[in-house]
């Protein structure tokens, strides 16, 4: 397919786009990636219904797409994971481009119970910190819950003391997920609840045993990861931009923090020892990604919708509850992350 622009005055002397890269089709119900560091020069761009064209970049570089004819019945999307950035570029037609995305703050993880619970992790670069594990107390045998960690670190294991008690294992750091809930303390052995996986790993719950009496703390909830930011897209078309799809540079929603696990105690011998199984702290929510910038230059009408919203905040996880028959209390809920800033759409 060849196309000669009837609108040279509007686009000046630039020869871009001249169709050097030929026709570009993203077929229905498929996904295709383009590296945003390059500029593209298509004779026609056709993103069919149900298809998604992703521009990809590790740091939010401008993506420049020129086409002599444009039809978008599917979606063009650009998101990337960075810590906030400002990017500038001169497009092949001489257009100056610039945008900034701000990195918003994630929520802190809540600590485990106030007596022997592990501290919650701080947020880092928008990712939520993890909750600390709950402590355990059985007749003077006292163990502390594991520390919840900041992104992107694994949570600490809980402590253990007495008998065959088993400490809860700290959660792993896993990107791009909602924080998983910390596990409840278990009667068996006893065993502290494992911390939840997440942006930051939740602290493991503690375990303590004295004679037949058992106590176990709940694991801390994993931190929710941050949402990715929208990038910068410059789309230049020499005719109408047709189709019923969308062009989207919105930020992603922040991921949710995991809930803290519940504590557990069991008095098996009736001696009346002091018992305590503390609740784990909730994981912090991730920050929403900020919207990027979409710049459009075309002749005629624009039919697809355009989106550049900020991502919603990730909600902090709920506090784990300490066993009501024991002396150790509840954990602390994780904090919410912040919502991302809105981006912008500019038609030249």
C-alpha angles and dihedrals in degrees: 000000000000128000133187114199115238089196107070094143094062095050098039121213097323115122092206121139099032098147097256092147094050127220118343119201129179103196124225117284094008133113124219132181129216122191107240094211089077130069118227130214113194131174087213136004117205120175103181129213112291093012125119126205111199124197107209132201137148094222109024103264116178115268114213120196121179122184135167091217126024131194121169116182092147128042137288110203135180122186130149139174114243136132095251123299149187116222130185131183142163110230121223090261092054096258112150113227131191138160140163130207121194123219109229125206127267125218125266121243118249121243123245120253116328095247106054104346121133119251120259121246124254121241119255128197091342098311116122121248119237129249123255122244123255122255129237133219127186116171097317095326101115127181129181127230120247121263118257113229140225120245123312103018134095119250121253121254118251123250126257135199136173136020117354096330116154123210121229114251120240116248123254126246110251123174128227099017140107108258112263120236120261113247123248121254111263133225093220112100079333108276130192116231116262118246118251123254117244147117084313118021118246120242118255120247120249127243131207135177134185116176107314094337117105135191132178134178126221122252122252120254119252120251119254116242122237123261118252120254127244116251136217121275127183112190119184120184128176094215139022118321100232135187141072099259132095144251109217131189095160123139120248123251116261116254121249125250119242123249122254119252124248125254125237137204133179127190105202105162104041094230091128100238118172108263132189135172110179128208121247123243123255121250120251120252121246124246119256116248118252120242120254131215131276119196118189129191118179145131119246125001137350114221107169118081120250126218133189106156128149118249120255120254121264113243120235118244123257122258119261115241122239117231105274093220092058136069100245117089140212127303123242124263119247119251124250121251121234125263118251123253120256118255128213144250119211126189113197 
